[in-house]
Amino acid sequence: MNPKHSLIGRLFILVAFLLNIFTAYANSPDSLFNHGNELFQQQHYAEAAGLFEKLIEQEYRLPEVYYNLGNCYFKNDKLALAILNFERARKLAPGDEDIAFNLRLSQLKTVDNIEALPLPFYKRWANRLNGFFSVDGWSALLLLCVWITFGWLGVFLLSTSVVRRKGGLILSFAFLVLGLFCWWMSSKSYRLNFTDRRGVVLPASIYVKSAPGENNTDLLMLHEGAGLDILDEYDGWMKIRISNGSEGWINAGAVAVV
């Protein structure tokens, strides 16, 4: 073999190897995320959104990715997509104040000013507390309370001191109650994040019908970015409820699920 050809072949393999490494790095999650942030700072919002969408397609569904994607769509005046992604970010990080603020800011720009039904005080408190921990966080607190309850119960059963037995009984009961509260919050958080379904209206406007089908009675009109609860699905239609308690059916193609 010609030594010159051998050298060229080795250089070709080296260049191909380096190109593969560069391509892999350029498409790595950290690189895509950082490049998306750079494009956002340069006000190239559509290009930045494309990179964040690519991350989501690669299963990197993190709150900061959805949050940044929501900001890109907000800057591009795509209100429904901004609200959708802020909702998805909040679902993953319910206690994040920046997400909550930008979501509220986006919702203020929607056409529909739907007055929500007042919630009982205990539900308002529960909704506020839900933002402090995720499902895993509440579950971890529940497990901790169970172990502490058994620990103090052991003190009550095994101690010969009246004071310690009394203290053990009181504290075991207190941590039992706290554990039950953590179980309730964990189940509520799980329901909000994985069972209850939320949606966002995508078109500029659409009618809510009395039953599935275009020929049924128009009940009300919703506009781009309106949030709703999804109650049921049938034959390409969704039964929905909005925050004032009104219910009806809407074409499933007009709703993006959070």
C-alpha positions in Angstrom: 0.0 0.0 0.0 1.2 3.5 -0.8 2.3 5.2 2.4 0.7 8.4 1.2 -2.6 6.7 0.7 -2.3 5.1 4.1 -1.7 8.5 5.8 -4.7 10.0 3.9 -6.9 7.1 5.1 -5.9 7.6 8.7 -6.5 11.3 8.5 -10.0 10.7 7.0 -10.8 8.3 9.8 -9.6 10.8 12.4 -11.7 13.6 10.8 -14.8 11.4 10.7 -14.2 10.5 14.4 -13.8 14.1 15.4 -16.9 15.1 13.4 -18.9 12.3 15.2 -17.8 13.6 18.5 -18.6 17.2 17.6 -22.1 16.2 16.3 -22.8 14.2 19.4 -21.8 17.2 21.6 -23.8 19.6 19.5 -26.9 17.4 19.9 -26.4 16.7 23.6 -29.1 17.9 26.0 -26.8 20.5 27.7 -25.6 21.8 24.4 -29.1 22.2 23.0 -30.4 23.8 26.2 -27.5 26.3 26.4 -27.8 27.1 22.7 -31.5 27.6 23.1 -30.9 30.1 25.9 -28.4 31.9 23.7 -30.8 32.2 20.9 -33.5 33.5 23.3 -31.1 36.2 24.5 -30.5 37.1 20.9 -34.3 37.4 20.4 -34.3 34.5 17.9 -37.4 33.1 19.7 -38.6 30.7 16.9 -35.2 29.1 16.6 -34.9 28.8 20.4 -38.3 27.2 20.6 -37.3 24.6 18.0 -34.3 23.5 20.2 -36.5 23.3 23.3 -39.1 21.3 21.4 -36.3 19.0 20.2 -35.2 18.4 23.8 -38.8 17.4 24.7 -38.9 15.0 21.8 -35.8 13.4 23.2 -37.7 12.8 26.5 -35.9 15.6 28.4 -39.2 16.9 29.8 -37.9 19.1 32.6 -39.7 22.1 34.1 -36.9 24.5 33.0 -37.3 23.2 29.4 -41.0 23.8 29.4 -40.6 27.1 31.1 -38.1 28.4 28.5 -40.3 27.1 25.7 -43.3 28.9 27.2 -41.2 32.1 27.3 -40.3 31.7 23.6 -43.9 31.3 22.6 -45.0 34.2 24.8 -42.4 36.5 23.1 -43.7 35.3 19.7 -47.3 36.1 20.7 -48.3 32.4 20.6 -50.4 32.7 23.7 -52.0 29.2 23.8 -48.7 27.4 23.4 -47.1 29.7 26.0 -49.8 28.9 28.5 -49.7 25.2 27.6 -46.0 25.0 28.3 -46.1 27.1 31.5 -48.9 24.7 32.7 -46.7 21.7 31.9 -43.7 23.3 33.7 -45.9 24.0 36.8 -47.1 20.4 36.8 -43.5 19.3 37.2 -42.5 22.1 39.6 -45.7 23.3 41.4 -43.8 25.5 43.9 -41.8 27.5 41.3 -42.7 31.2 41.6 -41.3 32.2 38.3 -43.4 29.6 36.5 -46.5 30.7 38.4 -45.9 34.4 37.6 -45.4 33.9 33.9 -48.4 31.6 33.7 -50.6 34.2 35.3 -49.1 36.9 33.1 -50.0 34.9 30.0 -53.5 34.2 31.3 -54.2 37.9 31.8 -53.7 38.4 28.0 -56.5 35.9 27.1 -59.8 37.1 25.8 -61.9 35.0 28.2 -62.2 36.5 31.7 -63.8 33.5 33.4 -64.5 34.1 37.1 -63.7 30.9 39.0 -66.0 29.4 41.6 -64.9 30.1 45.1 -63.2 27.2 46.8 -63.8 26.1 50.4 -61.0 27.3 52.7 -59.5 23.9 53.2 -59.1 23.4 49.4 -57.4 26.8 49.1 -55.0 25.8 51.8 -54.4 22.4 50.3 -53.7 24.0 46.9 -51.1 26.4 48.5 -49.5 23.6 50.4 -49.3 21.4 47.3 -46.8 23.8 45.8 -44.2 23.1 48.5 -43.5 19.5 47.6 -44.0 17.1 44.7 -45.7 13.7 44.9 -42.4 12.1 45.9 -41.8 14.8 48.5 -45.1 14.2 50.2 -44.6 10.4 50.0 -41.1 10.8 51.6 -42.6 12.9 54.5 -45.3 10.2 54.9 -42.7 7.5 55.2 -40.7 9.5 57.7 -43.8 10.1 59.8 -44.6 6.4 59.8 -41.1 5.5 61.1 -41.2 8.2 63.8 -44.7 7.1 64.8 -43.4 3.5 65.3 -40.3 4.9 67.1 -42.4 6.8 69.7 -44.8 3.9 70.0 -41.9 1.7 70.9 -40.9 4.2 73.6 -44.5 4.0 74.9 -44.5 0.2 75.0 -41.0 -0.5 76.3 -40.3 2.4 78.7 -40.8 1.9 82.4 -41.0 5.7 83.1 -44.5 7.1 83.3 -43.3 10.4 81.8 -41.6 8.8 78.9 -44.6 6.5 78.3 -47.0 9.5 78.3 -44.7 11.5 76.0 -44.3 8.5 73.7 -48.0 8.1 73.4 -48.7 11.8 72.7 -45.9 12.1 70.1 -46.8 8.8 68.4 -50.4 10.1 68.0 -49.2 13.5 66.8 -47.0 12.0 64.1 -49.7 9.6 63.1 -52.0 12.5 62.5 -49.2 14.3 60.6 -48.6 11.1 58.6 -52.3 11.0 57.6 -52.1 14.6 56.5 -49.1 13.8 54.3 -50.9 10.8 52.9 -53.8 13.1 52.0 -51.5 15.7 50.4 -49.6 13.0 48.5 -52.9 11.5 47.1 -54.1 15.0 46.2 -50.8 15.9 44.5 -50.9 12.6 42.6 -54.4 13.3 41.4 -53.6 16.8 40.3 -50.5 15.7 38.4 -51.4 12.3 37.0 -55.2 11.7 37.2 -56.9 15.0 36.7 -56.5 16.2 33.1 -56.2 19.8 32.1 -56.3 21.3 28.6 -55.7 24.5 26.8 -57.8 25.8 23.8 -55.6 26.3 20.7 -57.8 28.0 18.1 -58.6 31.7 18.1 -62.2 30.8 19.1 -64.4 27.7 19.3 -67.9 26.9 20.4 -68.6 24.6 23.3 -71.5 22.3 22.4 -74.3 20.8 24.5 -73.4 17.2 23.2 -70.7 15.6 21.0 -71.2 16.8 17.4 -71.2 20.0 15.3 -75.0 20.1 14.9 -75.7 20.4 18.6 -76.5 23.6 20.5 -73.8 26.2 21.1 -73.5 26.8 24.8 -70.6 29.3 24.9 -67.5 30.4 23.0 -63.9 29.9 24.3 -60.9 31.6 22.9 -57.2 30.9 22.5 -55.4 30.1 25.8 -58.5 29.3 27.8 -57.9 26.6 30.4 -60.3 23.7 31.1 -60.7 20.4 32.9 -61.1 17.3 30.7 -63.9 15.1 32.1 -64.5 12.6 29.4 -63.9 11.7 25.7 -66.1 10.3 23.1 -65.7 9.9 19.3 -63.3 12.8 18.8 -65.0 15.1 21.4 -64.1 16.0 24.9 -66.4 16.8 27.8 -64.9 19.8 29.6 -65.5 22.0 32.5 -64.3 25.6 32.9 -63.4 27.3 36.1 -66.9 28.9 36.6 -68.4 25.4 36.7 -69.9 25.4 33.1 -69.7 22.1 31.3 -70.0 21.1 27.6 -68.4 19.3 24.7 -65.6 20.6 22.5 -63.8 19.1 19.5 -60.8 17.2 20.8 -58.6 18.6 18.0 -59.0 22.1 19.4 -57.5 21.2 22.8 -53.9 20.5 23.8 -53.6 18.3 26.9 -51.3 19.6 29.6 
